[in-house]
């Protein structure tokens, strides 16, 4: 993982249509530097909570892509659920994890808010540390009255004017964006269907009505069972076990008991250790926890990617691996050029090699981005096949979505094939002009680029076979044939240059 890590926990107002959730998550996964750690959907709340981490720029971009996709797929006019909400993407908090300050997360929130308002036309409210007004620090205050009330008040009440975007609501509603410390979303269930009991307990527990500091709570009815739904905003000062004990005590007043509890999203290990130590009456020291004494596992991006490839899931698959192979080829081409620049004898090749580096870096970035893009394209195909097909209208919409997804799934690897041939052009130049001591690196780059092309071509062909628009598919295959001819020509020329410039070989 990068040295700078930000956590983002966007909440989307959809927890029943899995195909919609998958498309939103795929849009965020498509940002290569971001890792989605957890996705939890609740049908009663009709809400999905996603937890992802990444460097500041990557996490900001992933959040925007998720908001954009949700706006296309979720209509707040049709939305119903137990949980308070004002928008398709209801809330987007940024949390500093490592190497990032709260102020930097505030700046991320404000940049994102401005972009969402300007580019997507969605009203944005800033909250918690990013709030511009004291009355908007608390999320519950911003969300008061929910979508239905805000739809009216945003146009008539100056106090409800957004921080960014238009003062009117469309089908996507509004979005609340902010920066905050780590929060634990925690629900406790009771052995009663009397929601009023849960509401009374929530009133007793939450800080705003005289309860525990750093606790926000609501009483809800979920699947016929009363639930105390809570956010714990500082588990170090108000730990989980203290909250549970108070809920149990309050429940006993009404003849109710706790049946079980659940986490929404992720929880820090320390919060669970604190709870375990309290219940066991244990004076626990950090060095007594086995995992704390183990050497850290390799959590590099490459290791994470390789582990993901090896897992029993279809993504990331061959298309992603092909794109990575192409990116590695471009990286090697840039390396050979850089090892040559400034050396005696570079002379007239200096300008050409400088241009090679710039082009190689552009191609490397494009191919690296396609690693995630290819996986996202496959996920979109899967989501399309999962669309409902009950009515004729649903069948028609499903077929259209499948065909659109298949076309995208063919065009992504086609772009990879085009970029790998462009990369081979650079590799050939590096083999001709580069430092002879790096000639094997140029040769390796040529093999990597050829493998990337062949892998990408396989993915183009299999998707072209399934596309009904045969004229379009024929254009892809014709382009692929042209590229393949050029690829073989460049590969042969590059390997000839490698042979001719092999160290120690006489002229």
C-alpha positions as CSV (number, residue, x, y, z in Angstrom):
1,X,0.0,0.0,0.0
2,X,1.2,3.6,-0.5
3,X,2.7,5.6,2.3
4,X,-0.3,7.9,2.3
5,X,-3.6,6.1,3.0
6,X,-7.1,7.6,3.3
7,X,-10.2,5.6,4.1
8,X,-13.5,6.5,2.4
9,X,-16.8,5.0,3.4
10,X,-19.5,6.1,0.9
11,X,-23.1,5.2,1.8
12,X,-25.4,4.6,-1.2
13,X,-29.2,4.6,-1.1
14,X,-29.6,1.1,-2.6
15,X,-29.5,-2.2,-0.8
16,X,-31.9,-4.4,-2.7
17,X,-30.8,-4.4,-6.3
18,X,-27.5,-6.2,-6.3
19,X,-26.8,-5.4,-10.0
20,X,-27.0,-1.7,-9.2
21,X,-24.6,-2.0,-6.3
22,X,-22.2,-4.1,-8.4
23,X,-22.0,-1.4,-11.1
24,X,-21.4,1.4,-8.5
25,X,-18.6,-0.6,-6.8
26,X,-17.1,-1.5,-10.2
27,X,-16.8,2.2,-11.0
28,X,-14.8,2.7,-7.9
29,X,-12.7,-0.4,-8.3
30,X,-11.7,0.9,-11.8
31,X,-9.4,3.4,-10.1
32,X,-6.1,1.4,-10.0
33,X,-4.6,2.7,-6.8
34,X,-7.8,2.1,-4.7
35,X,-8.7,-1.1,-2.9
36,X,-12.3,-1.8,-2.0
37,X,-12.1,-3.6,1.4
38,X,-15.8,-4.2,2.2
39,X,-19.3,-3.9,0.7
40,X,-22.3,-4.4,2.9
41,X,-25.9,-4.0,1.8
42,X,-29.0,-4.0,3.9
43,X,-32.4,-4.6,2.3
44,X,-34.5,-3.1,5.1
45,X,-32.3,0.1,5.3
46,X,-32.1,-0.1,1.5
47,X,-28.6,1.1,1.8
48,X,-25.1,-0.1,1.0
49,X,-21.9,0.9,2.8
50,X,-18.6,0.6,0.9
51,X,-15.2,0.8,2.6
52,X,-12.2,1.6,0.4
53,X,-8.7,2.8,1.0
54,X,-6.0,4.4,-1.2
55,X,-3.8,7.4,-1.7
56,X,-5.4,10.9,-1.6
57,X,-5.7,11.4,-5.4
58,X,-6.9,7.9,-6.0
59,X,-9.5,7.8,-3.3
60,X,-10.9,11.2,-4.4
61,X,-11.3,10.0,-7.9
62,X,-12.9,6.7,-6.9
63,X,-15.4,8.6,-4.7
64,X,-16.3,10.8,-7.7
65,X,-16.8,7.8,-10.0
66,X,-19.1,6.1,-7.4
67,X,-21.2,9.2,-6.9
68,X,-21.5,9.6,-10.7
69,X,-22.5,6.0,-11.3
70,X,-25.0,6.1,-8.4
71,X,-26.6,9.2,-9.8
72,X,-27.3,7.4,-13.1
73,X,-28.8,4.3,-11.4
74,X,-30.7,5.4,-8.3
75,X,-33.9,7.5,-8.4
76,X,-34.7,9.1,-5.1
77,X,-38.3,9.6,-6.1
78,X,-38.6,5.8,-6.0
79,X,-36.4,5.1,-2.9
80,X,-37.8,3.8,0.3
81,X,-35.9,2.5,3.3
82,X,-35.6,2.6,7.1
83,X,-32.4,4.6,7.2
84,X,-32.4,8.5,6.9
85,X,-31.1,9.7,3.6
86,X,-31.1,12.7,1.2
87,X,-29.4,11.3,-1.9
88,X,-28.4,8.4,-4.1
89,X,-24.9,8.8,-2.7
90,X,-26.0,9.9,0.8
91,X,-22.8,10.5,2.6
92,X,-19.1,10.4,1.7
93,X,-16.7,10.7,4.7
94,X,-12.9,10.7,4.3
95,X,-10.8,9.4,7.2
96,X,-7.1,9.9,7.6
97,X,-5.3,6.5,8.2
98,X,-1.6,6.9,7.5
99,X,0.6,9.7,6.4
100,X,-2.4,12.1,5.9
101,X,-3.7,14.8,8.2
102,X,-7.4,15.6,9.0
103,X,-6.8,18.9,7.2
104,X,-5.7,17.1,4.0
105,X,-8.9,15.1,4.2
106,X,-10.9,18.3,4.6
107,X,-9.3,19.6,1.4
108,X,-10.2,16.3,-0.4
109,X,-13.8,16.6,0.7
110,X,-14.0,20.2,-0.5
111,X,-12.4,19.6,-3.9
112,X,-14.7,16.6,-4.4
113,X,-17.8,18.6,-3.3
114,X,-17.0,21.3,-5.8
115,X,-16.5,18.9,-8.6
116,X,-19.7,16.9,-7.8
117,X,-21.7,20.2,-7.7
118,X,-20.2,21.6,-11.0
119,X,-19.9,18.4,-13.1
120,X,-22.8,16.3,-11.9
121,X,-25.2,19.1,-10.9
122,X,-25.8,17.5,-7.5
123,X,-26.2,19.7,-4.4
124,X,-23.4,19.1,-1.9
125,X,-23.3,19.8,1.9
126,X,-20.0,19.7,3.8
127,X,-20.1,18.1,7.3
128,X,-17.9,17.2,10.3
129,X,-14.4,18.6,10.0
130,X,-15.1,19.9,6.5
131,X,-18.2,21.8,7.5
132,X,-18.3,25.5,6.6
133,X,-21.1,26.3,9.1
134,X,-21.4,25.1,12.7
135,X,-24.9,23.9,12.2
136,X,-23.7,21.5,9.6
137,X,-21.1,19.7,11.6
138,X,-23.6,17.0,12.7
139,X,-24.8,14.8,9.9
140,X,-28.2,14.3,11.5
141,X,-28.8,18.1,11.3
142,X,-27.9,18.2,7.6
143,X,-30.1,15.2,6.9
144,X,-33.1,16.4,8.9
145,X,-36.4,15.9,7.1
146,X,-34.6,13.6,4.6
147,X,-35.0,13.8,0.8
148,X,-38.7,14.6,0.8
149,X,-38.4,17.7,3.0
150,X,-35.1,18.9,1.5
151,X,-36.7,18.8,-2.0
152,X,-39.0,21.6,-0.9
153,X,-36.7,23.6,1.5
154,X,-33.6,23.7,-0.7
155,X,-35.3,26.1,-3.0
156,X,-37.1,28.2,-0.4
157,X,-35.0,28.2,2.8
158,X,-31.6,30.0,2.6
159,X,-30.4,27.9,5.5
160,X,-30.7,24.8,3.4
161,X,-28.7,26.3,0.5
162,X,-25.9,23.8,-0.5
163,X,-22.2,24.5,-0.2
164,X,-21.8,23.5,-3.8
165,X,-24.1,22.7,-6.8
166,X,-27.6,23.9,-7.6
167,X,-30.2,24.8,-5.0
168,X,-32.6,22.2,-6.3
169,X,-32.9,18.4,-6.2
170,X,-33.0,16.1,-9.1
171,X,-33.5,12.3,-9.0
172,X,-30.1,11.8,-7.5
173,X,-30.9,14.1,-4.5
174,X,-28.1,15.7,-2.5
175,X,-24.8,14.4,-1.2
176,X,-23.1,15.1,2.1
177,X,-19.3,15.0,2.0
178,X,-16.9,15.5,4.8
179,X,-13.9,14.4,6.9
180,X,-14.0,12.7,10.2
181,X,-12.1,10.4,12.6
182,X,-12.7,6.6,12.4
183,X,-16.4,5.7,13.1
184,X,-17.8,2.4,14.1
185,X,-21.3,1.7,12.7
186,X,-22.9,-0.7,15.2
187,X,-26.4,-2.1,15.5
188,X,-27.9,-3.9,18.5
189,X,-31.0,-6.0,18.1
190,X,-33.7,-6.6,20.8
191,X,-36.1,-9.5,21.4
192,X,-39.1,-7.4,20.7
193,X,-40.9,-6.0,17.7
194,X,-41.9,-2.8,19.6
195,X,-39.9,-0.1,17.8
196,X,-40.8,2.4,20.5
197,X,-38.6,0.5,22.9
198,X,-35.7,0.8,20.5
199,X,-36.4,4.5,20.2
200,X,-36.5,5.1,23.9
201,X,-33.2,3.2,24.3
202,X,-31.6,5.3,21.5
203,X,-32.8,8.5,23.2
204,X,-31.1,7.4,26.5
205,X,-27.9,6.3,24.8
206,X,-27.2,9.1,22.3
207,X,-25.2,12.1,23.4
208,X,-27.5,14.7,21.9
209,X,-30.3,13.8,24.3
210,X,-28.2,13.3,27.4
211,X,-26.5,9.9,26.8
212,X,-23.0,8.8,26.2
213,X,-20.5,11.1,24.6
214,X,-19.5,10.1,21.0
215,X,-22.6,8.1,20.4
216,X,-25.3,8.8,17.8
217,X,-28.4,6.5,17.9
218,X,-31.7,5.8,16.3
219,X,-34.5,3.3,17.0
220,X,-35.6,1.3,14.0
221,X,-37.6,-1.8,13.1
222,X,-35.6,-4.2,10.9
223,X,-37.1,-7.5,9.7
224,X,-39.7,-7.4,12.4
225,X,-37.1,-6.8,15.2
226,X,-36.4,-3.7,17.1
227,X,-32.9,-2.3,16.4
228,X,-30.8,0.3,18.1
229,X,-28.7,1.7,15.2
230,X,-25.6,3.6,16.4
231,X,-22.5,5.4,15.2
232,X,-19.6,5.4,17.7
233,X,-17.5,8.4,16.7
234,X,-14.6,7.9,19.2
235,X,-14.3,4.3,20.4
236,X,-11.3,5.1,22.5
237,X,-13.3,7.5,24.7
238,X,-16.6,5.7,24.6
239,X,-15.8,2.0,23.9
240,X,-18.2,-0.5,22.4
241,X,-18.6,-2.5,25.6
242,X,-19.7,0.5,27.5
243,X,-22.4,1.2,24.9
244,X,-23.6,-2.3,24.9
245,X,-23.9,-2.4,28.7
246,X,-26.0,0.7,28.7
247,X,-28.3,-0.6,25.9
248,X,-28.7,-3.9,27.9
249,X,-29.5,-1.9,31.1
250,X,-32.0,0.4,29.3
251,X,-33.7,-2.6,27.5
252,X,-34.2,-4.4,30.9
253,X,-36.4,-1.4,32.0
254,X,-38.9,-2.3,29.3
255,X,-38.7,-6.1,29.8
256,X,-36.5,-6.5,26.7
257,X,-33.1,-8.1,26.1
258,X,-30.3,-8.0,23.5
259,X,-30.3,-10.9,21.1
260,X,-27.3,-10.0,19.0
261,X,-25.4,-7.1,17.4
262,X,-23.7,-6.4,14.1
263,X,-21.1,-4.2,12.5
264,X,-21.7,-2.2,9.3
265,X,-18.4,-1.9,7.5
266,X,-15.1,-2.5,9.3
267,X,-13.9,-2.1,12.8
268,X,-10.4,-1.4,14.2
269,X,-8.8,-4.4,15.9
270,X,-8.1,-2.3,19.0
271,X,-11.8,-1.7,19.6
272,X,-12.4,-5.5,19.8
273,X,-9.4,-6.0,22.0
274,X,-10.7,-3.3,24.4
275,X,-14.1,-5.1,24.5
276,X,-12.5,-8.5,25.1
277,X,-10.2,-7.2,27.8
278,X,-13.1,-5.5,29.6
279,X,-15.4,-8.6,29.6
280,X,-12.5,-10.9,30.7
281,X,-11.3,-8.4,33.3
282,X,-8.0,-8.8,31.6
283,X,-5.0,-6.4,32.0
284,X,-4.0,-6.8,28.4
285,X,-0.7,-5.5,27.1
286,X,-0.1,-5.0,23.3
287,X,2.9,-7.4,23.4
288,X,0.7,-10.2,24.6
289,X,-1.3,-10.2,21.4
290,X,0.2,-12.8,19.0
291,X,-0.5,-10.9,15.8
292,X,1.3,-7.8,17.2
293,X,4.5,-9.8,17.4
294,X,4.4,-11.3,13.9
295,X,6.4,-9.7,11.1
296,X,4.2,-7.5,8.8
297,X,2.9,-9.2,5.7
298,X,3.9,-7.8,2.4
299,X,1.1,-5.5,1.6
300,X,2.5,-4.0,-1.6
301,X,0.2,-3.2,-4.4
302,X,1.9,-5.9,-6.6
303,X,1.4,-8.6,-3.9
304,X,-2.3,-7.6,-3.5
305,X,-2.8,-7.8,-7.2
306,X,-1.1,-11.1,-7.6
307,X,-3.1,-12.5,-4.7
308,X,-6.3,-11.3,-6.3
309,X,-5.3,-12.9,-9.7
310,X,-4.7,-16.2,-7.9
311,X,-8.0,-16.2,-6.1
312,X,-11.0,-18.2,-7.3
313,X,-12.7,-15.2,-8.8
314,X,-12.9,-14.1,-12.5
315,X,-11.4,-10.7,-11.9
316,X,-8.8,-9.5,-12.2
317,X,-8.3,-11.9,-15.1
318,X,-6.5,-12.3,-18.4
319,X,-7.3,-8.8,-19.7
320,X,-6.0,-7.2,-16.6
321,X,-2.8,-9.3,-16.7
322,X,-2.3,-8.4,-20.4
323,X,-2.6,-4.7,-19.5
324,X,-0.1,-5.1,-16.7
325,X,2.3,-6.9,-19.0
326,X,2.1,-4.0,-21.5
327,X,2.7,-1.5,-18.7
328,X,5.8,-3.4,-17.6
329,X,7.0,-3.3,-21.2
330,X,6.6,0.4,-21.4
331,X,8.4,0.8,-18.1
332,X,11.4,-1.2,-19.3
333,X,11.5,0.9,-22.5
334,X,11.6,4.1,-20.4
335,X,14.3,2.5,-18.2
336,X,16.6,1.7,-21.1
337,X,16.2,5.2,-22.5
338,X,17.0,6.8,-19.2
339,X,20.1,4.6,-18.7
340,X,21.3,5.9,-22.1
341,X,20.5,9.6,-21.7
342,X,23.6,11.6,-20.7
343,X,26.0,8.8,-21.6
344,X,28.8,9.5,-23.9
345,X,27.8,8.5,-27.4
346,X,24.1,9.3,-27.0
347,X,24.7,12.4,-29.1
348,X,22.2,12.8,-31.9
349,X,19.8,10.2,-30.3
350,X,19.4,12.4,-27.2
351,X,16.2,14.2,-28.4
352,X,14.7,10.9,-29.7
353,X,15.3,9.2,-26.4
354,X,13.9,12.0,-24.4
355,X,10.7,11.8,-26.5
356,X,10.7,8.0,-26.0
357,X,10.7,8.5,-22.2
358,X,7.7,10.9,-22.4
359,X,5.7,8.5,-24.7
360,X,6.6,5.5,-22.6
361,X,5.4,7.1,-19.4
362,X,2.1,8.1,-21.1
363,X,1.6,4.5,-22.3
364,X,2.6,3.1,-19.0
365,X,-0.1,5.2,-17.2
366,X,-2.7,4.3,-19.8
367,X,-2.0,0.5,-19.6
368,X,-1.8,0.6,-15.8
369,X,-5.3,2.2,-15.6
370,X,-6.6,-0.5,-17.9
371,X,-5.7,-3.1,-15.4
372,X,-8.7,-2.1,-13.3
373,X,-10.7,-0.9,-16.3
374,X,-10.7,-4.4,-17.8
375,X,-11.9,-5.9,-14.5
376,X,-14.6,-3.3,-14.2
377,X,-15.7,-4.0,-17.8
378,X,-16.1,-7.7,-16.9
379,X,-18.0,-6.9,-13.8
380,X,-20.4,-4.8,-15.9
381,X,-21.1,-7.8,-18.1
382,X,-21.9,-9.9,-15.1
383,X,-24.2,-7.2,-13.7
384,X,-26.0,-6.9,-17.0
385,X,-26.7,-10.7,-17.1
386,X,-28.1,-10.4,-13.6
387,X,-30.7,-7.8,-14.5
388,X,-34.3,-8.9,-14.1
389,X,-36.0,-10.5,-17.2
390,X,-39.6,-11.0,-16.0
391,X,-41.5,-8.7,-18.2
392,X,-40.9,-8.0,-21.9
393,X,-39.7,-4.5,-21.0
394,X,-37.2,-5.9,-18.5
395,X,-36.0,-8.5,-21.1
396,X,-35.5,-5.8,-23.7
397,X,-33.6,-3.5,-21.2
398,X,-31.5,-6.5,-20.1
399,X,-30.5,-7.4,-23.6
400,X,-29.5,-3.8,-24.4
401,X,-27.4,-3.7,-21.2
402,X,-25.7,-7.0,-22.0
403,X,-24.8,-5.8,-25.5
404,X,-23.5,-2.5,-24.3
405,X,-21.4,-4.2,-21.6
406,X,-20.0,-6.7,-24.2
407,X,-19.1,-3.9,-26.5
408,X,-17.2,-2.1,-23.7
409,X,-15.6,-5.4,-22.7
410,X,-14.2,-5.8,-26.2
411,X,-13.1,-2.2,-26.7
412,X,-11.1,-2.1,-23.5
413,X,-8.7,-4.9,-24.5
414,X,-8.7,-3.5,-28.1
415,X,-7.2,-0.3,-26.6
416,X,-4.7,-2.4,-24.7
417,X,-3.7,-4.1,-28.0
418,X,-3.3,-0.7,-29.6
419,X,-1.2,0.6,-26.8
420,X,1.1,-2.5,-26.7
421,X,1.9,-2.1,-30.4
422,X,2.7,1.6,-29.7
423,X,4.9,0.4,-26.8
424,X,6.7,-2.1,-29.1
425,X,7.5,0.9,-31.4
426,X,9.3,2.4,-28.4
427,X,10.9,-0.8,-27.4
428,X,12.3,-1.2,-30.9
429,X,13.9,2.3,-30.7
430,X,15.3,1.5,-27.2
431,X,16.9,-1.7,-28.6
432,X,18.4,0.2,-31.5
433,X,19.7,3.3,-29.6
434,X,19.8,2.3,-26.0
435,X,22.7,1.4,-23.7
436,X,24.0,-2.0,-24.9
437,X,24.4,-3.1,-21.3
438,X,20.6,-2.9,-21.1
439,X,19.9,-4.8,-24.3
440,X,18.4,-7.8,-22.4
441,X,15.9,-5.4,-20.8
442,X,14.8,-4.3,-24.2
443,X,14.5,-7.9,-25.2
444,X,12.4,-8.6,-22.1
445,X,10.2,-5.6,-22.9
446,X,9.6,-7.0,-26.4
447,X,8.5,-10.3,-25.1
448,X,6.2,-8.7,-22.5
449,X,4.6,-6.5,-25.1
450,X,4.0,-9.4,-27.4
451,X,2.4,-11.4,-24.6
452,X,0.3,-8.3,-23.7
453,X,-0.9,-8.1,-27.3
454,X,-1.8,-11.7,-27.6
455,X,-3.7,-11.7,-24.3
456,X,-5.6,-8.6,-25.1
457,X,-6.5,-10.0,-28.6
458,X,-8.0,-13.1,-27.1
459,X,-10.3,-10.9,-25.0
460,X,-11.3,-8.8,-28.0
461,X,-12.2,-11.9,-30.1
462,X,-14.3,-13.7,-27.4
463,X,-16.4,-10.6,-26.8
464,X,-16.7,-9.9,-30.5
465,X,-18.2,-13.4,-31.0
466,X,-21.0,-12.5,-28.5
467,X,-21.8,-9.1,-29.9
468,X,-24.9,-8.9,-32.2
469,X,-23.7,-5.8,-34.0
470,X,-21.5,-7.8,-36.4
471,X,-20.5,-4.7,-38.4
472,X,-19.0,-3.2,-35.3
473,X,-17.4,-6.5,-34.4
474,X,-15.9,-6.8,-37.9
475,X,-14.3,-3.4,-37.5
476,X,-12.6,-4.6,-34.2
477,X,-11.3,-7.7,-35.8
478,X,-10.0,-5.9,-38.9
479,X,-8.2,-3.4,-36.6
480,X,-6.8,-6.4,-34.6
481,X,-5.5,-8.0,-37.8
482,X,-3.7,-4.8,-38.8
483,X,-2.2,-4.4,-35.3
484,X,-1.1,-8.1,-35.2
485,X,0.8,-7.7,-38.5
486,X,2.6,-4.7,-37.2
487,X,3.2,-6.3,-33.8
488,X,5.0,-9.3,-35.4
489,X,7.0,-7.0,-37.6
490,X,8.2,-4.9,-34.7
491,X,8.9,-7.9,-32.5
492,X,11.1,-9.5,-35.2
493,X,13.0,-6.2,-35.8
494,X,13.5,-5.6,-32.0
495,X,14.9,-9.1,-31.5
496,X,17.2,-8.6,-34.5
497,X,18.5,-5.4,-32.9
498,X,19.0,-7.3,-29.6
499,X,21.0,-10.0,-31.4
500,X,23.1,-7.4,-33.3
501,X,23.9,-5.3,-30.2
502,X,24.5,-8.2,-27.8
503,X,27.5,-7.2,-25.6
504,X,30.8,-8.5,-26.9
505,X,29.4,-9.2,-30.4
506,X,31.8,-8.1,-33.1
507,X,30.5,-5.9,-35.9
